[in-house]
Amino acid sequence: MLIPLRHENMEGRRWPVVTFLLIALNVAIFLGTHWTIEAQEPARREVRLHVLVLAATHPDLKMPDDVERFVNEVQSKTPEAVWKQLASTNRKAEDAWDAQIRDVRDPERLQQEMDSLSERFAEQKKNSILENYAFVPAHPRPISYLTSMFLHTGWLHLIGNLWFLWLAGFVLEDRWGRVIYPIFYLLAGIFASLFHVLFYPGSLAPVLGASGAVAALMGGFLVRFPKLKVEMLWYMLIFRIRFKAPAYWLLPLWLFMEIFYGSLIGQASGVAHWAHVGGFISGALGALIIARTGLEHQANVVIEDKIGWTADRAVVEGATLLGQGKFDEGIAVLQKHVAAKPEAIDAHSLLRQLHWRKNDIRAHLEATIKLCQLHLQAQDAEAAWQDYQEYLNAGGDRMPASTWLELCRLAEGQENYERAVSEYERLAQAYPAERQSLLALLAAGRLALKQLQRPSDALLYYKAAKASKVPHLDWESNIQAGIQDAQRAVAASCAPPVKS
């Protein structure tokens, strides 16, 4: 199985409010409808089966128009041999009701049974969530083109759709804005349903889920970010492989697979493959229209005005070169810019993206360190920790000692003592000959003793500080006092209880 984990453009200019809203709406509607649908479906299927059995075995019975229309639709799509088998009383009974009704010969009683089933059919049709809000190609309700996008059959169906919605959606929202993006999403979802009807015009199977609209986001993603690399996880049993591939390779492959499965097995798998294909095509075409008509440019102007940020000319040029895949040219432009403006956070952030896209990990790590230092100077704690996490994720393990020490103190100031002690310890191990190592050991000992009540750990840290090769005459008294305090605390924790 292949699962997308992330892509290279996981940063936006502002919060993806519409994407969050779509996700929340899908979750809320699922929680409000899922168990009701599960409760309604067995009875709904049972009544429909009984109606078909009774209509097949006794075609002369009278039925209301809606029931007769349902029976005729099913019969017209059922092979004649299968329908004859359903009409036979020699076949295996479908259930206990079927076994009993085949022994009834009284026409009046049979008509009463059909009338009773017809009443239940009408009542369920009126109250059923799937009948009213899922998309049924044979007789779609206008509202179902919209509501079917927010219904899901189960947790896996929901989570899968929302994960793809997040990965492709937030980056498109960042480009298209909070007006174009939701309109695109809803219209593409409607088109996906219409495309499904082309292949199954008389189908009575309800179609539900956000996958048609999400497939449209994937099509738009391909047009807008064709060279963006997506990190994938392939796993089968105990085997797991991570790899990266550009969107122009992955997404057309996915589309081909949907066309293949749609042609080979159709709806037999329970998946609306042609709705996915229709959504993807509409999304790709929609993205082309948005780009060619200048709507995306207009949206970006509005976004920049609202966030109150005007990019330097070099940053704009660098972003353009990044989008065109001209990484070396973009790096050259931005390096010249940061040489003149070394504290330009936006330029350093874009430079980091360029190095990552170029697969220059060493330069990416250096750019991440610089960003972390700038965010620390700006007292932006959250951004600094995000930079540090990005540094670790990219394979870094030796943040400069002075910067690392600032991060440790930042964690301590936020009263995140566990994190602070852990980072102090890692810093001391990474730079045993640096003065920051000694300071880290003393701080770790103090926090372990005073805040975390772990005197044994504190004693180890203080003893490591005493044994440090870093000259520490000026800290000797502090180290000795720490050792004594830790030893007393260890002794107190090991003392036997006194009975009264």
N, C-alpha and C positions, 0 to 999 in steps of 0.2 A: 504494500500500500504506500502511496505517495502522499505526503502531507506538507504543504507550504508552511514554513516557520516564520519567515520575515523577508523583507526585501531591503535594498540599500537606501531607500528614501523613507526612513521611518520618522522623519522630523517634519513638522509643519510650522507655518507662521503663526497660527492661532489654534485654539481648541476646536476640534471637529464636532461642533455642536449638533449638526444635522445627523451625522453618522451615529453619535451617541443616542440621539433621539430615536432614530430608526431601530437601533438595537434594543433600546428600552421598550419601545412600542411592541416589537416582536415578542420580547420576553413576557411583557404584561398580558398581551392577548393570548399567548400560549398558556400561561398560568390560569387565565380566566376561562379557557375553552377546552383544554386538553382532556381533563377528566370527564367533562360533560360529553364530549365526542366519544370517548371510550365507553361511556355508559349507554349512549344512544345507538351505536353502531350494531351491536349484536341483534337488537330487536328490529332495527331497520332492515338488516340483511335477511333476517328470518321472515319478515312479512313479505318482502319482495320475492324470496324463494317460493313461499307458499302460494303467492299470487300466480307466479309463472307455472308452477306445477298444476294448480287447479285449472288455469286457462288452457294449458296444453292437453290435459286429460279430458277436459269438458269444454271444448271451444264454443259450445252453444250458450254458455252462461252469459248473462248480461253484466256489463261493467260500466262504471262511470267513465266519462271521456278521458280523464287524466290517467286512470288505470289502464284503459284500453290502449291509449297512446304509448304508455310504457311497455305493455306487452308486445305491441306491434313493432316498436323500435328494437326490442331484444330479439324477437323472432326474425326480423329482417337481417340481423347481423349474425344470427346463429346458423351454422350449417344445417341443412334439412335433415340429415341423418341424426344429428345430435338432438334436434327438436323432436323427431319421431321417437327417439329413445326416452326423452323426458315424458312424452305422452303415453308411453307404454306402462302398463301396470305390472309387467313381469320384471322390471328393473329392480335393483336394490333400493330400498327405501332411503330417502335422504335423512329422515328423522322420525320420531315417534308419531308426529302429526301426519306425516306422509303415509305411514303404515296404516293409520286409522282411516284416513279420508278415502283411500283407494277401495275400501270395503263398503263405502256408502253408495247406495244406488238411487236413493230418493232424490229426484230433481229439486224438490222444494228445499230440502235440507242443504243440498249442494249450493243452491242459490243464496240461502241464508249465510252459509260459510263465506261465499264470495263477497256478499254485502258487508259482513263483519270485517273481512280482510281489507276491503276497500275503505271502510271507515278508518281503520288503523293506518292504512297507507296514506290517506289524506291528512290525518292528524300528525303523523311522523314527518310528512313532507312540510307541513306548516311549522313544526317545531325544530326540525333537524338543523343543526349548525352547518353540516356539509351541504345539505340540499339548498340552503338559503345563501350561504356565504362562500362556499368553495366554487370553483369554476367547473361547470359541467358542460362540455362541448355541445351535447345534443340540445340543450335548452338553457343557455347561459343567461343569468340575470345581469342587467347592466352593472349593478353594484359589485357583483362577484369578480369583475375584472380587477377591481381594486382590493377588495377584502381578502381574496384568495391569497394575495401576496403575504399576508400576515398570519396565516394559519399554518400549523405544522403538525406532522403525524406523531412525532416523538422527540425525545431529548437529543438523540444523535442527529436527526434531521435539522433541528433548530440550531444546535451548536455548530454543525458543519457550515450551514448557510451564514451564520453570524460571523464566524471566523473569516470566511472569504469576504464578507461584507466589510469587515474591519480592515483587512489588508489592502483591498483595492479601493475601498470607499473613502477613507480619510484623506488619502493623498489626492484623489480627484476633487474632493470638496475643497481642499486647500488651493487647487488651481481654478476651479470653476465657481467657487463661492456658494453661499447659502441659499441662493435662489435658483440658479441654473441646475445645480447638482440634484436637489430633490425632484425637480420637474423631470430631469433626465431619467432618474431612477424609476419614477412611477410610470412614465410613458413607455419606457423600455420594457417594464414588467407587463404592461398591457399588450404590447406588441408580441411578447413571448407567448402569451395566451392565444392570441390570434394566429400565430404561426403554428401552434400545436393543433388548432382547429383544422388547418389545411390538411393535416395527415389523419386526423380522427374526427371528422365532422359530426358523426352521429354517436360518439362515445358517451356512455352514461357514467363512466368512472370519474369521480370528482378529482380535480387537479388542485393542489394546494401547496404553498411554500414560496419562499422568497427567491428560490434558485433561478428563476427566469430573469428577475431584475438583477440578481447578483452576477449572473452570466453576462449581462449587459455591462456591468462595471468592469468585468474582466476584458470584454471587448474594447471598452474605452481605455482601459489601462494599457492594452497592447498598442493602441494607436498613439497614446500620449507618452508612454514610457517604454518603447520597444527594446531598448538596450539595457534597461534596468535589470540587475541580476536578482533572482529570487533564491533564497536558501531553502532547500528541500530536505525532507527526511524520508528515506525509503526504508521500510522495515518489513521483514517476513520472518515470523517465528522468533528466533534468537538473533537474527542478523539485522543490523542497523547501519545505514550509511547516510552520511550527510554530504550534500554537494550543492553547488550553485550553478544556475543556468540562466541565461538571459530570457526575458519575457518573449522575445520573438521566436524562441525555440519551444518553450514550455506551453504557451497558450495555444498556438496553432495545433500542437500535438493533442492537447485536451479537446479542442474542437473536433479534430479528426476522429478521436475516440467516441465522442458523443454521436457524430454522424454514423459511425460504424455500428454502434450498439442500437441506435434508433432504427437503422435499416435492417439489422439482423434480428433483433428480438422485440422491437417496438415497445409496447407498454407491458409486456409480459414480466419484466423485472420490477414493475411498480414504480419506475422512474420515467418522468416525462422528458426523454432525451431531446425531442424536437423542440420543446419549449426552451431548453438550454441553448440549442443551436440558434433559434430565433432571437433569443435575448442577446446572445453574443454578437450576432450580425447587426442587430439594431444598435447595440452599444458602440460597435466599431464605426458604423455609419454616423451615429449621433456625435461621436467624438470628432470625426472629420468635419462635420457641419459646424460644430462649435468652434473649431480651430479656424476653418476657412472663412467664416462669416465675421470673425473678429470678436465674437462674444466672449471668448476666453480672455482676450486682451482687455476688454472693457471690465470684465469681472475683476481682473488683477488690479486695475487702476482703482476700483472701488475699495478693494481689500486693503491696498496700501494706504489709501486715504483714511480708512477706518482705524487701522492699527497705528497710524501716526508715525510711520517709519519711512524714511526716504533713503534708499540704498545709494552708496557711492557708485559712481559710474563703473569703477573697476569691478565691484561686486556684481552689478547687473551683467556686465560683460562676462564675468566668470561663470555666473549662473547659466547664461546662454550657451557658453562653450560646454558646460557640463551636460546640458540637455542635448547638445549635438554630438556628444561623445568625444569631443576634442580635449582630452584630459591634460595633455602636456601644455597646450596653449593656455588653458584656463589656469593651470598651476603657475605658469610664468607671469601671467597678468596679476594674479593675487599675491605672489611672492614680492613682486615689485611694490604692490600697494601696502602690504604689511611692513615692508622695510621703511616706508614713509610714515605709516600709522600703525605702530606695533601693538596698540591696544584696541584695534578694530575687531571686536568679537565676531561680528557677522562675517568678516572676511576670513578669519581663522576657522570658523565653523564650516564655511563653504570649501576652504582649502582641505580640511579634513575629509569631507565627502569626496573630493576629487582624488585624493590619495587612495581612499578606499576603493573607489571605482576603478582606479588604475591597478589595483591589487598591490600597491606599494605599502606593505604592512609597517615597515620601519618608519616611513614618513608619516603614516597614519597615526602611529603611536606618539611620535614627536609632536604632531599637531594636537593630539588629544591632551598631552601634558601641558602644552601652552594654553589651551582653552581652560583647563582646570585651574591653572595659575591665575588666569585673567578673571575667572569667576570667583576665585577666592579673594582677589583684590577688590572685586565689586561686591563682596560679602553676599554673594548669591549661593547659599549653602546647597540648595537642592540641585542647582545646575552643576556645582562642583562635584557632588557625589555621583551625579549621572555621568559626568566625564570620567570619573574614576572607574565606574562600573563598565563603561565603554572600553576603557583601557584594559581592564581585566578580560573582558569578552574577546578582545582582539588578540589576546595572548601576552599582554604585558605583565611583568611580575616585579619590576624594580622601578617604581615611581621615584623621581629624585627625592633624596632624603628630606630636604627642607620642605618641599611641597607635601610629602607624605606626613611629616610631623604636623603641619598645619591642618591636614584632614583629620588626623587623630584628635587634635585639640578641638576641632569643630565637633566631632562626635561626642567628646567629653562635655563640651558646652551645651550640647543638646540633650545631655543626660542619657545618652545611649552608651552606657558604660561597657556593656558586653562587646559592642562593636569597637569601642575605643581601645579596650584591652587587647582584643584580637589584632587590631591594626598596629598597635604599639609593639606587640610581640613580633609580628611579621617584619616590621621596620627594623627592629633590633637584629633579627636574623639575617636580613638582607644587607645591612651595612654595619657589621660588627666592629669595624675600625673607625667609624665616624662618630663625632660627638653626639649627633642626633640619636645614635643607638643607645648611649648612656642615658640620655634624657628620656627616651622611650621606656627603658627598663624601670627607671625610677617612677615614672608616671603610671606604668602598668602595676608596679608593686603597690603604690598608694591607692589606686582604684580597687585593686583586688582585696586589699585589707580594709579600707574604709567604706567602700560602696557596695562591694559584692560579697563581703564576709567570706572570703576564701583565703584564709591566712597561709595555708600550705602553698598556694600558688604565689602569694605575695612574697613568701620567704625565698622561693626559687628565683623570682625576679630580682630581689635585692642581692642575693648571693651572686647572680649572674652579673649584676652591676659591679659588685666588689671585685669579681674576677676579670672584669673587662680590661682589655689592653689599652683602652682610651685613657689618657691621663685624667685622674679625677681627685686630686688632692683637695680641691675646693669643695668637692661633694662628699668627702669621706665621712664627715660627721653625720650627714643626712643618711648615707647608706647604712652606717652602723646603727643609727637610731631606728631605721626601718627594719633592720634584721632583728633587733631586740624586741620591737613591738610585735613583729610577726611571730617570733618564737613564743612570746607570752600568750598571744592569741591562740597559737597551736596547742600550747600546753593546757590552756583553759578549756579548749574544745575537747581535749582528750581526758580531762579529769573525770573520775567516777562520780556519779550522783551521790549526794549526802542524804541519808535517810533521817527523817525527823521522828 
